[in-house]
């Protein structure tokens, strides 16, 4: 009896969480892309949130439950999957997922929330997943709901956002970065800095994927600035230090500024070039000198006697012994 009451409470808590997500969406002043969304579907609202009877709870075969192609989360920690699989093997699935009918495959569903649970169920040898089913969703609803639910759990990483937002832009789901601001309620500066993470080399992104939540947007953006100064290898090393040593964004900023100051102290060396010509004006070569004292002679003499005379003159000038050449 106590186990049944606990399961019922978990189920009710899950429904409350979905309702809170929808309420948060409806109350967000810039979170709906209003004009576009009104053309595609009726916006969610706290008043129109579906009840338990209109949002059925069904068991769906994992083979018929497909990942959300516009899911807000893109990176999954294998250790977390195994931890949840062990819990499911012992206690069963406690929290339902959220899915929607797949419009292109009758009898199949697209998972909106619960991708970790789905992976854990598969790892635990389960064949089905319990999900609430939502209907009449637009493409942006699939992203919007998964984003809001992840944000409520505070486990959405900057790298997850960067990958998902880049896809929304590339596939034309949104036209510009300002649309992402309206969709998520996140400032333009943060959206721009988040997308900038994808300009980091793949080796650095690979380090970040190991523990994406360990590098927030502030530290991540500092990495993009550091990369321009220090190059790929040193940026990868710094990303690893952030992960292993728990460097704060202020500490990363300090490292970046130190590298910037060191680079700015290097004065660009000025060079001067003198062209060597024949009496008839034909270019023979150049003499180039630098403030550091370096001098370079680059000439081409087709006349062998003239070339040998020049080489002998230079050897004499610098006291070179022929036997040492």
Secondary structure as the mmCIF struct_conf table of DSSP 4:
data_model
#
loop_
_struct_conf.conf_type_id
_struct_conf.id
_struct_conf.beg_label_comp_id
_struct_conf.beg_label_asym_id
_struct_conf.beg_label_seq_id
_struct_conf.end_label_comp_id
_struct_conf.end_label_asym_id
_struct_conf.end_label_seq_id
HELX_RH_AL_P HELX_RH_AL_P1 UNK A 2 UNK A 27
TURN_TY1_P TURN_TY1_P1 UNK A 29 UNK A 30
BEND BEND1 UNK A 31 UNK A 32
HELX_RH_AL_P HELX_RH_AL_P2 UNK A 34 UNK A 40
BEND BEND2 UNK A 41 UNK A 41
HELX_LH_PP_P HELX_LH_PP_P1 UNK A 42 UNK A 44
TURN_TY1_P TURN_TY1_P2 UNK A 46 UNK A 48
TURN_TY1_P TURN_TY1_P3 UNK A 52 UNK A 54
BEND BEND3 UNK A 55 UNK A 55
STRN STRN1 UNK A 57 UNK A 61
HELX_RH_3T_P HELX_RH_3T_P1 UNK A 62 UNK A 64
STRN STRN2 UNK A 65 UNK A 67
TURN_TY1_P TURN_TY1_P4 UNK A 69 UNK A 70
BEND BEND4 UNK A 72 UNK A 72
HELX_RH_AL_P HELX_RH_AL_P3 UNK A 78 UNK A 91
BEND BEND5 UNK A 95 UNK A 95
STRN STRN3 UNK A 97 UNK A 101
TURN_TY1_P TURN_TY1_P5 UNK A 103 UNK A 104
BEND BEND6 UNK A 105 UNK A 105
TURN_TY1_P TURN_TY1_P6 UNK A 106 UNK A 107
STRN STRN4 UNK A 109 UNK A 113
HELX_RH_AL_P HELX_RH_AL_P4 UNK A 115 UNK A 123
TURN_TY1_P TURN_TY1_P7 UNK A 124 UNK A 125
STRN STRN5 UNK A 128 UNK A 134
BEND BEND7 UNK A 136 UNK A 136
HELX_RH_AL_P HELX_RH_AL_P5 UNK A 139 UNK A 152
TURN_TY1_P TURN_TY1_P8 UNK A 153 UNK A 154
HELX_RH_AL_P HELX_RH_AL_P6 UNK A 158 UNK A 170
TURN_TY1_P TURN_TY1_P9 UNK A 171 UNK A 172
BEND BEND8 UNK A 173 UNK A 176
HELX_RH_AL_P HELX_RH_AL_P7 UNK A 177 UNK A 184
HELX_RH_AL_P HELX_RH_AL_P8 UNK A 188 UNK A 196
HELX_RH_3T_P HELX_RH_3T_P2 UNK A 197 UNK A 199
BEND BEND9 UNK A 200 UNK A 200
HELX_RH_AL_P HELX_RH_AL_P9 UNK A 202 UNK A 210
TURN_TY1_P TURN_TY1_P10 UNK A 211 UNK A 211
HELX_RH_3T_P HELX_RH_3T_P3 UNK A 212 UNK A 214
BEND BEND10 UNK A 215 UNK A 215
HELX_RH_AL_P HELX_RH_AL_P10 UNK A 217 UNK A 230
HELX_RH_AL_P HELX_RH_AL_P11 UNK A 232 UNK A 245
HELX_RH_AL_P HELX_RH_AL_P12 UNK A 249 UNK A 264
TURN_TY1_P TURN_TY1_P11 UNK A 265 UNK A 265
BEND BEND11 UNK A 266 UNK A 266
HELX_LH_PP_P HELX_LH_PP_P2 UNK A 267 UNK A 270
STRN STRN6 UNK A 271 UNK A 277
TURN_TY1_P TURN_TY1_P12 UNK A 279 UNK A 280
STRN STRN7 UNK A 283 UNK A 290
TURN_TY1_P TURN_TY1_P13 UNK A 291 UNK A 292
BEND BEND12 UNK A 293 UNK A 293
STRN STRN8 UNK A 295 UNK A 299
BEND BEND13 UNK A 303 UNK A 303
HELX_RH_AL_P HELX_RH_AL_P13 UNK A 304 UNK A 317
TURN_TY1_P TURN_TY1_P14 UNK A 318 UNK A 319
HELX_RH_3T_P HELX_RH_3T_P4 UNK A 322 UNK A 324
#
